[in-house]
Amino acid sequence: MTQDVTDFVATLAHSSLAVARPNKLKPGSAPTFYAEVCFPPEAANVLAALASTVAPGGSLAGLEIGVKTNAQKAKPIPGIPHDWYVVKSSTQFAPYVADATGAQIVQGSPEANARIQAVFFAGKRVRASLSAFAWSHAQTGRRGVSFNLTGIMEAGDGERLNIGSGVTANAFAKYAQPGGAPAAQPAAGNPFAAQAPAPQAANPLAVAPVQQPAQVAAPAVSANPFAQQAPAQAANPFAR
């Protein structure tokens, strides 16, 4: 049976699924909905096949493909394995957004948009529906294949990535004490009334310094994100 990209549970990195946003790198261009989706290594052949459907003559030779491994990115996404494939996709039209039951969440109302923004956070497990399109620049001679975002569905909670909004709140969540008393509110007219007493000046070492975790070196970046499937060839990540 032929596989589709929706067969793979991926991880959402950056996105704007509730409202269209302007592209800061393309001033004057129309706002778009977008999603940067990270696929596991097993999706390599399916992504290559999808790109090949729109490539001239079915060949990806000499084309710029909108796929990189996380290790190849100028700024790798924290929390994503280095051998996962990162795909940027966008659309000028509202993509189909579905919850875990398959029910559509239609963009437009404040309630729906707020729900989409709350559910589809960076680190969310998703299934993404993509379509490929070929492009070329007459002035530069560059040619390539990029991806449209046609739909996205939640496929599990996932761990929030250390990017975007909500990161700090998520970092504090594991220290929460459900049975603890809430902090006292300052008294009216005296903003310092409920403030805790200052630490003893005579003991500057009362709190031990936090030891920073050791840095783990990233694996070497390959020029071919699909090297595990085929030997490296010039600028074509899908070359066979």
N, C-alpha and C positions, 0 to 999 in steps of 0.2 A: 504493500500500500504506500502511495506517495505521501511523504510527510509535508507539513506546512509549518510555518514559523509559529502558528498558534499552538502547535503540539508541545512546545517547550515552555516551562515555567521560567520566566525571566525576572530580572530585578529592575525596578524603575529607579533611575538616577534623578535627572532634572526633568521637569515637565510644566506645562501650562495647559490643562485639559478643560478648565472651566471657562476661561476667557482667552481670546486671541491677544497676543502680545507683539509689539514691534520688534523687529530684528535689529539690534544695535549695530551689527556688522554690515547691515544693508540699509542705510538711511533712505527713506522715501519708499521702501518696499511695503507691501500690504502686511498688516499684522497677521500672525499665524498662531494656531494651536501647535504644540510640539511635545515630543517625548524623547528623551534619551534613554534607551532601553539596553540592558546588559544581558546578553544571551550566553548560556553555558557552551563549552567547547563542542558538545555534540551537535550544535545547530550549524556548524560551519558549512557542511555540504548543502543544507537547505537554503542558507543565505546566499551561497554562491549560485545555486540553481535559480533562485528568484532574480538575482541580478542578471543572469545570463539570458533570461526571457526577453529583456529589452535591449541587450547589447547588440550592436551591428553584427549580423551574421552569427549571433550567439557566442561570439568570442569576447572575452574580457581583456584581451591583450592590449596594453597601452592605455587602459582606461583608469581614471581615478574612481575608486569605489568608496562609498560612504560607510565603511566598516573599518574599525581598528581594534586591536586587542587593547585591554586596559594598560598594558605595559608600554604600548606605542604612543599613548596620549602624552601630550606635553605636560599635562597635569593629571596623572592617574587618579581615578575616583577612589577615595578612601573606603575600605570595606569591600571592594570588589576584587576577586582574584585576578592576577595579572594575565591569565590565559583566557579570560572571558572576552566576548566580542561586544563592542559598544557601537550601537547603531543610532544615529541621529535621524529622526523622522519628523515631518511637519505637514501641515495642511492649512489652507485658508478657510476650510469649512469645518464646522464642529464635528469632531470624530465621534463615533459610537462609543459611549462609555457605559459599562455594565458592572453591576455588583457581583458578588460571588454566586448568586442564584441565577445570573444571566439576565436579570431585569435591567432595562435601560435607565440610566440617570440622564435626563434631558437637560442640557445646559440652558440657562436663561433666567431662571428665577433665583432670587438670593438664597433660598433654602437649598436648591439643587447645587448651586455653585459652591456654597459653603460645605456641603456634604462631599462633593468631589475633591475639594481642597483638603478636607480632613482625612479622607480615605486613601487618596493616592499620594502618599508622602514618599520622600526619597528613601528607598530601601524596601518599598512595598513589593511583594511578589505579584506578578501580573502575567497575563497572556496578551500579546500584542499582535494585531493584524496589520500587515504592511503591504504596500505595493511598490514596485520599482519603476523608475522612469530614467530614460537616458537624457543627457544634456550635452551641450557643446558651446564653446565660446569662440566666435569667429575671429575676434581680435587676437586672442592668445593661442588659439589652436588647441586648447585644453578640451578634453572630452571625459565624460564619466557617467556613473550611475549613482543616483541617490534614491531615497525612500520616502514615500508618502505614508502618513499615519492614517489608517482608516478606522481603527477601533482599538479599545483596550478594556480588559476585564480584570477585576481583582481576583487573585488566586492564592491568597494567604497573607498573613500579617507581615512577616519579614522583620528585620531589624533596621531601625532608622539609621541611615548613613550619616556620617559626620559632615554633612553638607546641608546647606539650605536652612529653612526655618524649623523650629521645633527641636533643634539639636540640644540646646542647653536644658530645656525642660526634660527631655528624654534622659540626659545624663544624670539629672537629679532624682529621677523617678525611683531608682534602686535604693536610694537612701530614705525614702519616705517612711514615716512611722504612722500607720493608720490610726493607732490608739493614742497618739500624742496630742497634747493640748495645743490649740492654735496660738499663734503669737498674739500678745496683748496689743491692743490698739492704742496709739498715743492719746493722751488726754487732751480735751479741747483747749485750745489756746496755749498749749505747751507741747510742742512737737518732740521734746526730749524727755517727756515724763516717763514713757515706758521703755526708755533706752537702757540696755544692760550696763552695769558699771564697767568702767574701763579696766583692762587687764592690768595686773600688778606690774609696775615698772621694774621691780627688782628681779623679775624672772623673765627675761627676754626669750628664753629657750623653752618656755612652757609647752609650745606646740612643736613637735618634731617636724623637720622639713620633709616634704613628700618626695620620695625617690622617683625619678623619671624612668619610664620603661626604656629598655635598650632598643635602639633603632635596628630594624631588620633590613638588610640590604635587599633591594628588589632584583629579580632575575634580569639578566641581560636582555635588552630589547632586540627583537628580531626584525629584520626588514620585511619579513613575510608573516603576517599574523596566522596564516594557515600552514605554517611550516610542518606541523605535526601530520598534516594530511598529504603534503607534497613538498618536493624540494623547492627552495627559494628561487624565485625568478624576479626579474626586474620589476618594479613598482606595481605589480598586479597581485593583490592579495589572494585572488582566486585561481591563479595560474595552476594548471595541472601538468 
